[in-house]
């Protein structure tokens, strides 16, 4: 953790329903709602959280994002174009 910001976050995603009326994310044309977001100090800790989700809730998905990836998403939402091919 640097400056109180975790190195990774693990997002647990449950299938969305008609009653939800929205989706937080679409994965392969399936819609999901963010059920929980957990910080992880390193990749190993993030992987253990993800394994626990897979084991206890097999119909849920998970996303593991590095802090820099979250930053890129936030900048993109603010209108900045992010192109990883340009250095």
C-alpha positions in Angstrom: 0.0 0.0 0.0 1.4 3.4 -1.0 0.0 6.6 0.4 -2.9 4.6 1.8 -3.8 3.4 -1.7 -3.8 -0.4 -2.2 -1.7 -1.9 -4.9 -4.7 -3.8 -6.2 -8.5 -4.0 -5.8 -10.6 -7.1 -6.3 -14.2 -6.5 -7.4 -16.7 -9.3 -6.8 -19.4 -9.2 -9.5 -22.8 -10.9 -9.1 -25.1 -11.5 -12.1 -27.5 -8.6 -12.6 -31.3 -9.2 -12.7 -34.2 -7.5 -14.5 -35.1 -6.0 -11.1 -31.6 -4.3 -10.9 -32.4 -2.4 -14.1 -28.7 -1.7 -14.8 -25.3 -3.3 -14.9 -21.9 -2.1 -13.5 -20.0 -4.2 -16.1 -20.7 -6.4 -19.1 -18.4 -9.5 -19.6 -19.0 -11.5 -22.8 -22.5 -10.1 -23.1 -23.4 -11.1 -19.5 -24.3 -8.3 -17.1 -23.0 -7.9 -13.6 -23.4 -5.7 -10.5 -20.4 -4.9 -8.3 -21.2 -6.8 -5.1 -18.0 -5.9 -3.2 -14.6 -4.1 -3.7 -11.7 -5.3 -1.5 -8.2 -3.7 -1.4 -5.2 -6.0 -1.6 -1.6 -5.0 -0.7 -0.1 -7.2 -3.5 -0.9 -9.5 -6.3 -0.7 -12.6 -4.2 -3.2 -11.2 -1.7 -5.5 -10.2 -4.6 -5.3 -13.7 -6.0 -6.3 -15.2 -2.7 -9.4 -13.0 -2.5 -10.3 -14.0 -6.1 -9.8 -17.7 -5.3 -12.1 -17.3 -2.3 -14.8 -15.7 -4.5 -14.5 -18.6 -7.0 -14.7 -21.2 -4.3 -17.6 -19.7 -2.3 -19.7 -18.1 -5.0 -19.1 -20.0 -8.3 -21.8 -18.0 -10.2 -20.0 -14.7 -9.4 -17.1 -13.2 -11.4 -14.2 -11.2 -10.2 -12.0 -8.4 -11.5 -8.5 -7.7 -10.2 -7.2 -4.3 -11.1 -3.9 -2.6 -10.3 -4.1 0.9 -8.8 -2.7 2.4 -12.1 -5.5 0.6 -14.1 -8.1 2.2 -11.8 -6.4 5.6 -12.4 -6.6 5.1 -16.1 -10.3 4.3 -15.9 -10.9 7.4 -13.9 -9.0 9.6 -16.3 -10.9 8.1 -19.2 -14.2 8.8 -17.5 -13.0 12.5 -17.2 -12.6 12.5 -21.0 -8.9 11.8 -21.3 -8.0 9.3 -24.1 -5.8 6.6 -22.9 -3.6 4.8 -25.4 -1.2 2.2 -24.0 0.6 2.0 -27.3 1.8 5.6 -27.0 4.7 5.9 -24.6 
